[in-house]
Amino acid sequence: MGASCSKLDTAAVNDGSEKAAAATDAPTSNAAVPSNKMSANTEGKFGSKYKLGKELGTGAFSVVKEGTNKETGNKFAVKVITKAKLTEEDDSAFKDEIAVLHELRHENIIRCYDVFDEPKHYYMVTEMMVGGELFDRIVQKSYYNEKEARDVCVILFKAIQYCHQRKVAHRDLKPENLLLQSEDNDSEIKIADFGFAKKCPQPKMLATQCGTPGYVAPEILENALYDTQADMWSLGVITYILLGGYPPFMEQKQRDLFRKIRKGEYQFHEEYWGPVSKDAKNLIRELLTVDPNKRLTADQALKNKWITGDDETLANQDLGANLKELRKTLAKRKFKAAVRTVMATQKLTSLGLTLRQDLDASG
């Protein structure tokens, strides 16, 4: 379900769609997994603590509004979810998300402060992110180099390392879910949208085919059991975009896109990758490895030669031409998102309604 701390929650871009993840993850054997029982605030009704303000965004099941704590005056983003619109699976997924977010306390992961379970609505109170999407900030730069790209990767790898140490798989890492807390600090990056997040206490125990085309790991498309390593593939895609300015996997038809992802077919085009350091490309190769057992873990990625490289050397690696390409890539994505909103597309179920046909055709 898309009941998540997403870009809707943070006054960023709204693509008009909500996600619905099927409850098909593999059984956990005898492993102790926290219940998805929601940690609701039982001290009083939402209205006695918060005052709702202007609308920040809308989705299929919810509306996100600015909320003000009546006692402190602090501002938050409040997602108001209409219970009548939720299926049983949606409701369970939302409670899973809340259970996960209540366990995570990291400076680069969006914070969920309060949840109210009331007769007709859920109220989810999260951080107010006023800086917009990370990639929007990057394309506003007049100069861009490998050090800046590397510094972003360090933040993301550390945040995901934190999640994986706590046996949490995010399962939908993509640029739209990388947000900035303020308008004047580029390093206050937060990973948002934990609507597909799942506890993963054992290796190879997840089965739901969920995520976003273009960023989803091969093992998910293969319908194999998987784990937190799927996130590292997504980080490989994001790293590729940060450095090259465009996605590694681009096809008009989803079946062709899936075919390339399953085979790990991508290129470092000389026009854009010629100036990029060898170490950076090696890191991407080790992340975009089809076999998850051979793919870098978050711990290993943080020890990578490019990640630990000399600041001055990386700062001298100019990515100006690639920054122009990133602007084009971002503009295309936003245009497609706007078209989807205008067309009022049906809600997405995991990877899309045509997933099975596209996977069969890509085999």
SELO-338587 format. One record per residue (C-alpha): x, y, z; residue number from 1; residue in one letter. Coordinates in steps of 0.25 Angstrom, whole numbers. Layout:
% SELO-338587
REC     X     Y     Z   n res
REC     X     Y     Z NUM   a
...
//
This chain:
% SELO-338587
REC     X     Y     Z   n res
REC     0     0     0   1   m
REC     4    14    -2   2   g
REC     1    18    12   3   a
REC    15    23    14   4   s
REC    24    34    18   5   c
REC    26    38     4   6   s
REC    28    50    -4   7   k
REC    14    53    -2   8   l
REC    16    54    12   9   d
REC    27    65    10  10   t
REC    21    75     1  11   a
REC    30    70   -10  12   a
REC    25    64   -24  13   v
REC    12    56   -24  14   n
REC    10    47   -36  15   d
REC    -4    44   -32  16   g
REC    -2    29   -30  17   s
REC    -2    20   -17  18   e
REC     4     7   -16  19   k
REC    -2    -6   -12  20   a
REC     8   -18    -8  21   a
REC     2   -31    -7  22   a
REC     4   -39     6  23   a
REC    12   -50    -1  24   t
REC    25   -50     7  25   d
REC    30   -63    11  26   a
REC    27   -69    24  27   p
REC    38   -66    35  28   t
REC    39   -80    40  29   s
REC    42   -80    55  30   n
REC    48   -66    55  31   a
REC    43   -56    64  32   a
REC    37   -44    56  33   v
REC    30   -32    62  34   p
REC    15   -32    61  35   s
REC    10   -22    51  36   n
REC     0   -16    62  37   k
REC     1    -1    61  38   m
REC     7     7    72  39   s
REC    -4    17    72  40   a
REC    -4    29    82  41   n
REC   -15    26    92  42   t
REC   -13    39   100  43   e
REC   -24    46    93  44   g
REC   -31    49    80  45   k
REC   -22    55    68  46   f
REC   -30    68    69  47   g
REC   -27    71    83  48   s
REC   -12    71    80  49   k
REC   -11    76    66  50   y
REC   -17    86    57  51   k
REC   -18    83    42  52   l
REC   -14    94    32  53   g
REC   -12    95    17  54   k
REC   -12    83     8  55   e
REC     2    78     3  56   l
REC    -2    66    -6  57   g
REC   -12    56    -9  58   t
REC   -13    41   -12  59   g
REC   -23    30   -15  60   a
REC   -25    27     0  61   f
REC   -20    40     7  62   s
REC   -18    54     8  63   v
REC    -5    61    14  64   v
REC    -7    74    21  65   k
REC     2    83    29  66   e
REC     0    80    44  67   g
REC     3    89    56  68   t
REC     5    84    70  69   n
REC    -4    92    78  70   k
REC     5    93    90  71   e
REC    19    95    84  72   t
REC    15   102    71  73   g
REC    24    92    63  74   n
REC    20    89    49  75   k
REC    19    74    43  76   f
REC    14    67    31  77   a
REC     1    59    35  78   v
REC    -4    48    26  79   k
REC   -19    46    27  80   v
REC   -23    32    23  81   i
REC   -38    29    20  82   t
REC   -40    15    26  83   k
REC   -52    12    17  84   a
REC   -43    13     5  85   k
REC   -33     2    10  86   l
REC   -34   -12     7  87   t
REC   -30   -22    18  88   e
REC   -16   -24    11  89   e
REC   -14    -8    10  90   d
REC   -18    -7    25  91   d
REC    -8   -18    29  92   s
REC     3   -12    20  93   a
REC     1     2    27  94   f
REC     3    -4    40  95   k
REC    15   -12    36  96   d
REC    21     2    31  97   e
REC    18     8    45  98   i
REC    24    -3    52  99   a
REC    37    -2    44 100   v
REC    37    13    45 101   l
REC    36    13    60 102   h
REC    49     5    61 103   e
REC    57    14    52 104   l
REC    64    26    59 105   r
REC    74    31    49 106   h
REC    78    45    44 107   e
REC    76    42    30 108   n
REC    63    34    31 109   i
REC    50    41    32 110   i
REC    44    41    46 111   r
REC    30    37    49 112   c
REC    26    44    62 113   y
REC    11    41    65 114   d
REC     0    31    59 115   v
REC   -14    33    63 116   f
REC   -24    21    61 117   d
REC   -38    28    60 118   e
REC   -51    22    56 119   p
REC   -51    27    41 120   k
REC   -36    31    39 121   h
REC   -22    29    42 122   y
REC   -13    41    45 123   y
REC     1    39    43 124   m
REC    10    51    48 125   v
REC    24    52    41 126   t
REC    35    61    39 127   e
REC    32    73    31 128   m
REC    42    73    19 129   m
REC    43    87    12 130   v
REC    55    85     4 131   g
REC    49    76    -7 132   g
REC    55    65   -15 133   e
REC    70    63   -14 134   l
REC    72    62   -29 135   f
REC    64    75   -31 136   d
REC    75    82   -22 137   r
REC    86    75   -30 138   i
REC    82    80   -43 139   v
REC    81    94   -38 140   q
REC    96    94   -36 141   k
REC   105   102   -46 142   s
REC   117    92   -43 143   y
REC   117    78   -40 144   y
REC   128    68   -37 145   n
REC   130    54   -32 146   e
REC   133    58   -18 147   k
REC   119    63   -17 148   e
REC   113    50   -23 149   a
REC   122    42   -14 150   r
REC   117    50    -1 151   d
REC   103    47    -5 152   v
REC   106    32    -6 153   c
REC   112    32     7 154   v
REC   100    37    14 155   i
REC    91    27     7 156   l
REC   100    15     9 157   f
REC   101    19    24 158   k
REC    86    20    25 159   a
REC    83     7    18 160   i
REC    94     0    26 161   q
REC    86     5    39 162   y
REC    73    -1    33 163   c
REC    80   -14    29 164   h
REC    87   -16    43 165   q
REC    73   -15    48 166   r
REC    68   -26    38 167   k
REC    59   -16    30 168   v
REC    58   -16    15 169   a
REC    53    -3     9 170   h
REC    50    -9    -4 171   r
REC    47     4   -12 172   d
REC    59    13   -12 173   l
REC    59    23   -23 174   k
REC    62    38   -25 175   p
REC    48    42   -22 176   e
REC    49    36    -8 177   n
REC    62    44    -5 178   l
REC    58    57     1 179   l
REC    64    69     8 180   l
REC    60    75    21 181   q
REC    63    89    18 182   s
REC    65    99     7 183   e
REC    79   103    10 184   d
REC    86    90    15 185   n
REC    90    79     4 186   d
REC    94    69    14 187   s
REC    81    68    22 188   e
REC    77    56    13 189   i
REC    65    47    18 190   k
REC    61    34    12 191   i
REC    46    34    11 192   a
REC    34    25     7 193   d
REC    35    12    15 194   f
REC    22     7     9 195   g
REC    29    -6     4 196   f
REC    38    -7    16 197   a
REC    39   -21    23 198   k
REC    46   -27    34 199   k
REC    55   -38    29 200   c
REC    61   -45    40 201   p
REC    66   -57    32 202   q
REC    73   -57    18 203   p
REC    65   -60     6 204   k
REC    51   -59    13 205   m
REC    44   -48     5 206   l
REC    35   -52    -7 207   a
REC    27   -40   -11 208   t
REC    29   -34   -25 209   q
REC    29   -20   -21 210   c
REC    37    -7   -24 211   g
REC    39     3   -36 212   t
REC    42    -2   -50 213   p
REC    56     3   -53 214   g
REC    61     2   -39 215   y
REC    56   -12   -35 216   v
REC    66   -23   -33 217   a
REC    67   -35   -43 218   p
REC    64   -46   -32 219   e
REC    51   -39   -29 220   i
REC    47   -40   -44 221   l
REC    52   -54   -44 222   e
REC    41   -57   -34 223   n
REC    52   -63   -25 224   a
REC    53   -61   -10 225   l
REC    61   -49    -6 226   y
REC    66   -40     5 227   d
REC    72   -27     8 228   t
REC    82   -28    -3 229   q
REC    71   -24   -13 230   a
REC    73   -10    -7 231   d
REC    88   -10   -11 232   m
REC    84   -12   -25 233   w
REC    75     0   -24 234   s
REC    86     8   -18 235   l
REC    95     4   -30 236   g
REC    85    10   -40 237   v
REC    84    23   -32 238   i
REC    99    24   -31 239   t
REC   100    22   -47 240   y
REC    90    33   -48 241   i
REC    97    42   -39 242   l
REC   110    40   -47 243   l
REC   105    39   -61 244   g
REC    93    47   -61 245   g
REC    83    37   -66 246   y
REC    78    23   -62 247   p
REC    86    10   -66 248   p
REC    73     3   -70 249   f
REC    64    11   -80 250   m
REC    54     4   -89 251   e
REC    41     9   -94 252   q
REC    34    -4   -92 253   k
REC    34   -10   -78 254   q
REC    37   -24   -83 255   r
REC    49   -19   -90 256   d
REC    53   -12   -77 257   l
REC    51   -24   -69 258   f
REC    59   -33   -79 259   r
REC    71   -24   -77 260   k
REC    70   -23   -62 261   i
REC    70   -38   -61 262   r
REC    82   -40   -69 263   k
REC    89   -28   -63 264   g
REC    91   -21   -77 265   e
REC    96    -7   -76 266   y
REC   107     2   -82 267   q
REC   117    13   -78 268   f
REC   115    21   -90 269   h
REC   128    28   -93 270   e
REC   122    42   -95 271   e
REC   118    43   -81 272   y
REC   126    33   -74 273   w
REC   140    36   -80 274   g
REC   143    46   -69 275   p
REC   138    38   -58 276   v
REC   148    31   -49 277   s
REC   151    16   -51 278   k
REC   148    14   -36 279   d
REC   134    20   -37 280   a
REC   131    11   -49 281   k
REC   136    -1   -41 282   n
REC   127     2   -29 283   l
REC   115     2   -39 284   i
REC   119   -11   -45 285   r
REC   120   -18   -31 286   e
REC   106   -12   -28 287   l
REC    99   -15   -41 288   l
REC   103   -30   -40 289   t
REC    92   -39   -43 290   v
REC    95   -50   -33 291   d
REC    91   -44   -19 292   p
REC   101   -53   -12 293   n
REC   113   -46   -20 294   k
REC   107   -32   -19 295   r
REC   113   -22    -9 296   l
REC   107   -21     5 297   t
REC   105    -7    11 298   a
REC   117   -10    20 299   d
REC   126   -14     8 300   q
REC   121    -2     0 301   a
REC   125     8    11 302   l
REC   139     2    10 303   k
REC   140     3    -5 304   n
REC   152    10   -11 305   k
REC   144    21   -17 306   w
REC   136    24    -5 307   i
REC   148    25     4 308   t
REC   156    33    -7 309   g
REC   163    46    -5 310   d
REC   154    58    -5 311   d
REC   163    67   -13 312   e
REC   165    57   -24 313   t
REC   150    54   -25 314   l
REC   147    69   -25 315   a
REC   155    71   -37 316   n
REC   147    61   -45 317   q
REC   137    70   -52 318   d
REC   123    65   -56 319   l
REC   118    77   -63 320   g
REC   114    70   -75 321   a
REC   107    59   -67 322   n
REC    99    70   -59 323   l
REC    93    75   -72 324   k
REC    88    61   -75 325   e
REC    83    59   -61 326   l
REC    74    72   -63 327   r
REC    68    66   -76 328   k
REC    66    52   -68 329   t
REC    59    59   -57 330   l
REC    50    68   -66 331   a
REC    46    55   -74 332   k
REC    42    48   -61 333   r
REC    34    60   -56 334   k
REC    27    61   -69 335   f
REC    23    46   -69 336   k
REC    18    48   -54 337   a
REC    10    60   -58 338   a
REC     3    52   -70 339   v
REC     0    41   -60 340   r
REC    -7    51   -51 341   t
REC   -15    57   -62 342   v
REC   -19    43   -67 343   m
REC   -23    39   -52 344   a
REC   -17    25   -54 345   t
REC   -21    14   -46 346   q
REC   -14    11   -33 347   k
REC    -2     2   -35 348   l
REC    -1   -11   -29 349   t
REC    14   -14   -26 350   s
REC    21   -13   -39 351   l
REC     9   -11   -48 352   g
REC    -3   -18   -53 353   l
REC     4   -24   -65 354   t
REC    15   -29   -57 355   l
REC    13   -44   -60 356   r
REC    11   -42   -75 357   q
REC    24   -33   -76 358   d
REC    32   -43   -68 359   l
REC    27   -55   -76 360   d
REC    31   -47   -89 361   a
REC    45   -43   -83 362   s
REC    49   -57   -80 363   g
//
